[in-house]
Amino acid sequence: MTESFLPHMNGVTGSVLQILRHLERHGHEARVYAPAAADMPRMIGHARIEAIPSVALPGYRTVRVGTSSTHRLSASLARFAPDVVHLASPFALGWRGALAAERIGVPAVAAYQTDVAAYAARYGVSLTTALAEAHIARLHRRATLTLAPSSESEEQLARLGVDRVRRWGRGVDAERFHPDRRLGAWEHRADAEAVVGYVGRLAPEKQVEDLRALADLPGVRLVIVGDGPSRPRLESLLPDAVFLGHLSGPQLAQAMASFDVFVHPGESETFGQTLQEAHASGIPVVATGRGGPVDLVRQGIDGWLYRPGDLEDLRERVRDLAGDVRKRQAFGRAGREAVEGRSWSAVCDQLLGHFVEAQELHRADAGLRAPRAVRPEPTPAGERKHWRRYIALGDSLTEGLCDPGPEGELRGWADRLALLLAAREPLDYANLAIRSKRVGDVCGSQLDRALQLRPDLVSILVGANDLVKQRVSIPLLATRLEDTVRQLREAGADVLLVTAFLPGNPAARVYVRRFSAWATALAGIARRQGAILLDTDLHPQLAERPNWGEDLVHLSSRGHRFLAYRAGVALGVPLADELGALDEALHAAERTGAGVWWRRHALPWVWRRLHGRAAGDGRSAKHHDYVRLGRERGVREPSEV
């Protein structure tokens, strides 16, 4: 499962091609899932290429983003029946690939190859950096095993809370990239004493504009290989540089070997494949002392690392090599010797070892799970499980704020789910949720009352009020909630855990990382305790404005309906999806306004906080005891008489 593939050639594509060749040589069957693009091949050797519907990435017309659903990927993977799913530089398609692998019960190995968060910051969209980091963390936590290309990448993933990280670098084609490819009378050398070259995409995250620091170095000719959206701007900034555009194959190998110094200023490289190729070509490297280059460049042996952001230091490091032929040659020989043991064959053998480890970890994880599946499967001959006593625990979302009934009473998603469950036979239903309550309340008084009522189904949606506090310990909250789930399971109840969610507005983005970590914790609780998980991240449309009430904090009636039917699907209620679509069609004319938001909601909330009060103070649960929903079998309604 790769975010990038042919005909777009980059480091990710190159790695995937090398892996495919190695798998075929060793008798393994492979299939590639990649975003559809014009001129994409249908086969690579014996490996079939599955083109996934895609859209173009803004600014990169040749780069496609896969848009296929998790359901489609799951179905296709199930037909192929893989032993492991390899996620190459996963982000969009890779996230759905991780979910699909989980659905069909196979391990997923995620290769961290692109620092998407750093790219977001570099493109000037800092508001999305936290979102990108939260997504990266959640994706890699979901994978069975994560492969990091460098020590700095390992540290970055550790800061994001990702465990099970193994080091896996990249191989280099030391036959193609070789000192013998050097052209002594290269036409682009002209009268220059030293050619300083760069190879890579011409894009903001590569920081190629920093090479302006080298523009007036005496005796130096700057040669830039590559293409991208920044090329017009760079050509104006570096008018004396030679731009060769995109090169590949023998032409690229000749250009690389014909440099005298290779320079790479990008600070967001997780590895730095072109640095290895320069070393294989016998060329010394000058790179920033951050990211992947830290592990690839040996200071004063085969190159120099300059202080990140210090362009004067960059200039002096290049000047040192450009003016000393013997030092360049010595550094070049050392670089060549360093990469001779990093063949793609050796690196791919390591990858196969990681695949085996992922299978072992996956089997161990499965052994930790309770016998009950995370999502119940339908059973034949009418044997589907029916619940007779359902209790809803939580806060204002489960109480039903912003979802008034015909008589003004609050309904909410849990009330609607109860009616859905009661459609086939009577159901005793209690709703113990109260607005403003937190995890401690659910695990305290609400749990105590629930155990007294001896339910056979309990839903829990809580955590949002904890996560928006100034300080919060998610591990402590998760530990307490897991103990609650364990007690309910031991008492004989099935538990539906619903992940907390946010509206899709800029103000909510500051909490994205916390909500992501909380959802990851709930997924672990569900696996270990045999609970049923409703992962709202799989339903991004829930964040859309029409699904939120006029206070912008609670779900609207439409949002409550949507969540209720998604819960019905998670519980295996027959035709829940179809009923949800029908319900939505019947309410198509519903509209939500926000003109009185400040007066009705924002100012009262501020007043309560200033006085140390919460909206739920003094309130009791709307259904502290069971109410009977539905009707007994065999009893006809008056209208039927």
N, C-alpha and C positions, 0 to 999 in steps of 0.2 A: 504494500500500500504506500504509494509515493506521491508527494505533493507536486513533483516535477518529473517530466520524462520527455523523451524524444518527441518532436524534433528540437525542443529547447535543451541545449546542452549546458550543464553547469556541474558543480561538485556533487550535488545529490544525484543527478542523472548518471554521471560517470560512476559513482559508487554502485548504483543499482545495476548497471550493465556489467560491472566486474563481478558482482555477486551472482548474477544470472549465469555468467560463463562458468564460474566455479561450481555452482550447483549442478549444472548440466554435466560438467566433466566428472563429477563424483556420483552421477546416477540419480540425482534428486529431481523430482518434478516440481516446477515452479509456475506461478501465475502472477501477473502484474496487474494491479488496479491503479490507474492514473487518470488525471483530468483529460478529457477529450481535446484534441487539437488537430488542426489541419495537417495532413501528411504524417500523422502518427502511424507507426508500423503496427501490423496486426499480430506479428510473431517476432520474437527474438530467439533465434535457434529453435528449440522445442518449446519455449515458454510462450503461452498465449497472453496477449495484452488486452485487458478489459478496459475499454474507453468509458469513463464516467462522465455524465453530463457536466458541463463546466461553463464558467463565465470568465471574461478577461479581467486581469488585475489592472486597476487604474494606473496609468503610467508605464505599464509593461504589456503591450498588446499581445506579445508572444507568450506571456505567462498566464496560465489558466488556473482557476480555482475550482476544484471538484465540488459539485452540489448534490450528489446523490444522497438519498436518505439511508439511515441506519437499517431500515427494514430491507431495502433492496440489497445492500451490501451483505446483510446477514443471510439472505436467501441464496445469493450467489456463492458466498463462502461455504455455506452448508452443502451445496451441490459439489463443490470442489473438495471438501472435507480435508482441509490442511492439518498438519501436525502443529504448526506454529504460524502466527501472522507477524511479519516483519514490517514495522512502521518506519519508513525512511523520512527523517526530518518532519515528523507529524505536526500538523496544526489544525487545518480545517477537515480535509478528507481523512487525515490520520486520526482525528478525534472520533469520527464516526466508525473508522476501522477498529479502534480500540473497543468501542461499544459493541460492534458486530462480533468481534472475537469473543467478548464476554458472553454474548447471547448464545453462541453456538458451543461455548465451553472449551475453548482452546487458548493457550497462552499467547500473549502479545509481547513482542520485544520492540521497544521504541528507541530509535537511534537519534539522539539529540545532535542536530547538525547545524541548525540555524538559530541564532539568538534573535527571535522575533521581537521580543520586548525592546532590545537595543535598536532594532530597525525602526520600530514605531517612534521611539524618541528621536532618532536621527532624522526622520521625515517630518518632524515638527508637530506630531500629533500626540503630545505628552499625556492628554487625557486618556488615551487608549493604552498607555504603557502598563498601568496597573491591571487593566483588563487582560492584556496579553500575558503578563506574568502569572496572573491567577489561572488563566486557561492552560498555560504550559504546566503549572504545578498540578492542576487537577488531571490533566491528560497523563502525565508521567506517573502520578500516583496510581492511576487506574491500570497502567501497563504492568505486566508481570515482572519485567526487568527493563531497566533503562541503561543504554550505552552512552557514555560521555567520551568525547574525543580528546579532552585535555584536563589538566588538574584544575584550571580555573572554571571550566564547565562543571566539574564535579562539585566545586565549592558553591557555584551559583545554584545548582540544583539542590544542594543540601540546605542553603538558605531558604529555598522555597518549600522545604519540607519533603523533598523527594528522597526516598530511600531505595534500597536495592539498585544501586548504581554501580556499574562496572566500567572500567576503562577499555575503550575500543577505538583505536586510531584509524587511519586510512592508509591504504597501500599506495605505492607509486610505481609507475611503469618505467623502471630503470633502463630498459632497452630502448624505448622511444626517446626518453629524455636522457641524453648522454652527451658528454663533452665532445665526442666525435662529430656531432651535428653542427658544430660551430663553423660559421662562415668568416674566414679571415678578412676577405675583401667585401664585407657586407655594405650594400649601397647606402644604408642609413647611418653608417658610421661617419662618413665624410671626413672632415679633418679633426674630429673630436678625439681627445685623448682617451676618453672613457664614455661608454654608453650606459646610462642608468635607465633600467627598464621597469615597467609595471605591466602586469597581466591580470585582468579581472574585469568585472562589470563596472561600467561607468555610472554609478548611482550614489546618492547621498551617503548611504551607510558605509561606503568604501573610503570616504574622505580623500579622494584623489586630489581635491583642490589643495590639500596640504603640500603637494609637490611644488607649489609656487615657491617654497623656500629654497628649491634647488635651481630655479630658473636662471639665475645669473652666476652660477658657479663656473669659474673659468675652466675651459677644456672639457666640459660635460655636455653631452647631448641626451636629452630626455626623449625616450621612445615609449609610447603607450599603446598597449595591445588590448583591445576589447571594445565593447559597444554598450550603449544603454541610454537612459533618458537624460543623463547629465552631460552627454558628449558636446552638444552645442555650447553650453556654458563653459565647459573645460577648455574647449578650443579657443574661446575668447580670453580666458584667464591665462592660458599657456600658449601664446601665439608662436613661440619658437620650438615647441615640442612637435614630434612626429607622431601622428595618430594613424595606426595601421588598421584599425577596425578589428572585427572578430577574425581570429585565426584558429585553425584546428589542425590536427594530424601532423604531417611532416613540416608544414609551414610554421606551426606553433613551436614545435621542437627546435627548428632552426633558429627562430627568433629568440627563444629562451636561451639557447646555448651561445648566441651571438652577443648577449648582454655582457657587460663587465661587472655590473652590480645590479642585483634585483632589489627593489624597494617596495614595501607594502605598508601604507599608513593606516589601514582600517583597524579600529579598536574593538569591533564587534565580531571578530572571527572566532568561532568556536574551535576551529582546527587550523586551517591555512594550507590547503592542498597545493597551491601554487608555490609556496615556500619549499615544499618537498621537491617539487619538479625543478625548481631552480637549483637546489642542492644536487639533485640527480644529474643536472646539466653541468655541474662543476662551477656554479656561480655563487659567490658570497651573497648573503642576504642582510638587508637592513630593514627592521620591522619594529613596530611599536611594542613596548614591553607590557602587553596586556593580551589576555585571551590565549588562543592556541599557539601563537608564536613563542610564548614563554617556554613551551615544552619542545619546540622544534629548533630553535636557534640557540647554540651554545656560545655565550658571550665571549668574544675574543678568540674563538676557535674556528667557527665557520660563519660568523656574522656578528652583527651588533644589534642590540635592542636599545632603542632610545626611549626617553621618558615620555609617557603618553601626553600628548598635547604640547610638548616642548619642541617647536619647529626649529629652533636654533640648535638643539641637540641633534635633531634629524639631519640638519645641514652639515654639522661637524662630523657625524658618523659617515655620511656619504663622502665628504671631502677626504676623510682619512683613507678610504679605500680607493677612491678615484685617483688619488695621486701616488699610489704605491702598488705597482704591478706585482711585485713579489708577494706582498701580503695578500692581494686578491687571489693569486694562484694557490697560496698555502691554504687560505680559507676555503677555496673552491674544492681542493683535494679532500679536505676534512669533511666538507658537506657531502661529497660523493660517497665517501666511505661510510658515513652515518646512515645513509638511506639504503645501502645495498642489502641490508637485512630486512627491509620493510616491503617485501614483495606483496602483490595482491594475493598471491596464493597463500602466504603465511597469514595475512590479515583475515582472509575469508575462512581459513581453518579455525582461527580464533572465534569467528562469528558462529560457525557450526557448534563449537563448544558452548557458546552462550545460549544457542537454541536448545541444546540438551539440558543446560541448567534451568532454563525457563520452564521446560516441561516438568522437571523435578519439583520446582517451586510451585507450579500450578497444581500438581498432584498433592503436595503438602497443604496448600491452601484449601483444596477441596476437602481434605480430611478434617480441617478445623470447623467446617460448616455443620450446622445442625441438619438433621435428616430432611427437614422441610425445605423445599426450593424457595428461592427468592421470589419467584413469580409462579403462582399455581398454574398448572396446565389442566385443560379440560379433561374430564374422565368420561368414558363411554357409558352408554345405556342409562343416561339420566343420573349418574352417580356424582354429579358436580356437588361440591360442598356447599351446604347452606348454613348460614349463621342465624341464630335465634336471639342473641343478646349482643347488641352493638353499643359501645361507648366511645364518644369522641372526647379527646383531651386536647388542650391547647390554649390559645389566647384569642384575641379579637377576630382573627381570620376564621377560626373554627366557630366562634360565637356567631359570626355572620354579619359583622358591621358592614354597612353600605349595601345590604341585600334585603330590603324590606319586603314583607309578604303583603297580601291583599288587605289585611287588617292592621298593617303597620308593624307587626311582629317581625323580628329578625329571623332569617332563614339560614343562609350560608351553605357552603359546599357539603358539609357533613350532614346537614338536614336533608339535602337533596340526595346525597348518597344513600342515606337511610331509606328514603322513599323508593329508590331504585332497588335496594336489596329486599324491600318488603313487597315488591311487585309480584313475587311468586308465592310467598307464604308470609304469615304474620311475623313481625320483628319487634322485640322490645328494644327501645332506643333511649339512651341518656346522653345528654351533652353537658359535660362538666366544664367546658371552656369559659374563661372570663377574660375580658379585655385587659391589656397591660401585663398579663401574667408572663412569667419567665420559666426557664427550665426547672428552677428550684421549686416552683409551684406545682408543675406537672409531676415532678418526682416526689412531691410531698403530699399535700392535702388531696390533690386530684387522684394520685395513685392510690392513696388509702381508701378513698371512697370507691374507686373502680374495683379494687380487690374485694370490697364488701359486696358489690353487686354481681360478682362472678360472671363476667362477660365471656363470650367465646370469640369476639372480635373487638379490637381496640385500635383506633386511629390516633396518631400523634403528629401534630404539626405545631412546632414550637421552635424558638431560638432567635427569631428576628429581634425581639426586644432586648435580648442579651447582646446580640452582635452589634447593635448600634450604640452600646455604652462606650464611654471613653476607653475603658480597659476591659479586656475579656480574656479568659483562658479557655480556649476551645478544647484542649485535652481534658481539663477538669469537667467541663460541661458534658463532653462526650462520655466520660467515665460514669458520671451520675446517670445520664440517660440510658446507657447500656445496662446498668443495674436495674433500672425500671423495666426495660424491655425483658430482661432475664426473669424478673419476678412475674411479669404478666405471662410469659411463655410457660414458666413452671406451673402457673395456676391454670394452664390449659387454654389460654387465649391465643389466637392469631393476632399479630400486630402489623398494622400498616403504617410504615414510617414515610412521611412526606417531607422532602427537602424544602427548606425555606427559600424564598425567591424575592426578587426586587422588581420594581417597575422600571420600564425602559426610559429613564430620564437621566440627564447629566448629574443631578444632585445625588443620585443613588450610587454612582460609580465608585465613590470613595469606599464603599463597603463591599465591593465585589470580591476582593481577596478573602475576606472573612467568611462571606456566604459560601464561597467555593470550598474553603477548608472545612466548614461545617457540613456541607453536603458530602464531601469525601469521608468525613468521620461517620456520617449516617450510613453510607454504603458499607463501611467496614462493620458497623453494628449489625446491619441486616444480614451480612454474610455469616457472621459468627453466631448470631442468635436465631437464625432461621426466620427472620422477619420478612415481610413483603415490602419492597422499596418502590415508592413512586418518585422517580428522579425528575423533578420539574425542569431541569436543564435540557431534557430531551424534548421539551415543548416550549421553544423560545417565543412562540406567539403569545404565551401567557403574559409576557412583559409589555405587550402592545397597549397603547393608551385606552382603547375602548374596554379593556378588561379591568380597568381600575376606576374606583369611585371618585367622587368629586373632591375628596380629601387627599387624593394622590398617594395614599398610604395603604388603603384596604381595597380588596377586590370589589368590582361592581357586580351586579346580578349576573351579567354576562360572564365575568371572570369566575364567579362561584359555580355557574353551570358548567363551564369548561373544565374546571378542576374536578368537579363531582364525577363527570363522565370519564375523565382520565383515571380517577381512582377506581371507577367501575371496571375499566379495562384491566387495571392492575390486579383486581380481585377476581377476574375471570367472569364477570357478569355477562350473560349472553347478549350479544348485539349492542353492547354499550357504546361502541363507536358510532354505529348507525343511528341509535337513539340520540346521541349527542349532535350529530349532523342535522337530524330532523328538528330537534329543539332549537338549534341555532337558526335554522331557516324560519321557524315560527316567530323568532324574536328579531328578525333582520332589521326591523324599523326602529329598534331601541337606540337611543342616543344618550350620551353622557356629557354633561356640561360641567364647567369648573369656574363659573363666574363669581360664585360666593365662597370660594375656597378660603380666602384670607379671613373673612368674618366668621364663618362657621367652624373652621377647623384649625387654622394656623394660630390665631390669637388665643383661643381657649387652651390650646396645647401649651403655649408659652406661659400663660397664666398659671396653669396647673404645675408646671415645672418650677416656676418661681416660688410657689407655695409648698413645694415638696409633696405634691399630690400626684396620683395616677388616675386615669379614667376608670380603672376597675375597682378603686377603693370603695368598700362598702357594698359591692355588688355580689350577688350570688348566682350560681349557675342557672341557666334557664330551664334545664331539665335535670335536676339533682337526683331524680329517681327515674325509673323506666316509664316511658309512655308506649302504648301499644300502637303500632302502625300496621297497615294492611288489614286483611280480613281472613277469617278462618275458612278453610276449605269446606265446600258444601253449603255455606251460608250465602244465600242470594241477597243482593241489594234490592231495596224496594222497587227501583226502576226496572228490575228484571222480572218482577212478579206480574 
